Amino acid sequence: MLYYVLVFLIIALIAGILGFTGIAAASASIAQIIFYIFLLLFLVSLFAHVFRQNRSKP
């Protein structure tokens, strides 16, 4: 998932340098949305792991 964030970020940077501001803004927005989804899933996974370890201890 982070691969796609980097791809869209690079597309946004290249488009911004070349002057395609519409494409750059769209790519940056997509990269930002995917990054936030990744961050949310990472935090959910982290909390699930912590709570699962606490329940398995006697």
C-alpha positions as CSV (number, residue, x, y, z in Angstrom):
1,M,0.0,0.0,0.0
2,L,2.9,2.4,0.7
3,Y,4.2,1.5,-2.8
4,Y,1.1,3.2,-4.3
5,V,1.6,6.2,-2.0
6,L,5.1,6.7,-3.3
7,V,4.0,6.2,-6.9
8,F,1.3,8.8,-6.7
9,L,3.6,11.1,-4.8
10,I,6.3,10.8,-7.6
11,I,3.6,11.4,-10.3
12,A,2.5,14.5,-8.4
13,L,6.0,15.8,-8.1
14,I,6.8,15.2,-11.8
15,A,3.4,16.7,-12.9
16,G,4.0,19.7,-10.7
17,I,7.5,20.3,-12.1
18,L,6.1,20.1,-15.7
19,G,3.3,22.5,-14.9
20,F,0.3,20.1,-14.9
21,T,-1.2,21.4,-11.7
22,G,-4.5,19.6,-12.0
23,I,-2.8,16.2,-12.3
24,A,-0.4,17.1,-9.6
25,A,-3.2,18.0,-7.2
26,A,-5.2,14.9,-8.0
27,S,-2.2,12.6,-7.5
28,A,-1.2,14.3,-4.3
29,S,-4.8,13.9,-3.0
30,I,-4.8,10.2,-3.9
31,A,-1.5,9.6,-2.2
32,Q,-2.7,11.4,0.9
33,I,-5.9,9.3,1.1
34,I,-4.1,6.1,0.6
35,F,-1.5,7.0,3.2
36,Y,-4.3,7.8,5.8
37,I,-6.0,4.5,5.0
38,F,-2.6,2.7,5.6
39,L,-2.1,4.6,8.8
40,L,-5.5,3.7,10.1
41,L,-5.1,0.0,9.2
42,F,-1.7,0.0,10.8
43,L,-3.0,1.4,14.1
44,V,-6.0,-1.0,14.1
45,S,-3.5,-3.9,13.6
46,L,-1.2,-2.6,16.3
47,F,-4.1,-2.2,18.9
48,A,-5.4,-5.7,18.0
49,H,-2.0,-7.2,18.5
50,V,-1.5,-5.4,21.9
51,F,-4.9,-6.4,23.2
52,R,-4.5,-10.0,22.0
53,Q,-1.2,-10.3,23.9
54,N,-2.7,-9.0,27.1
55,R,-5.6,-11.5,27.0
56,S,-3.3,-14.5,26.5
57,K,-1.3,-13.8,29.7
58,P,-2.7,-15.6,32.8
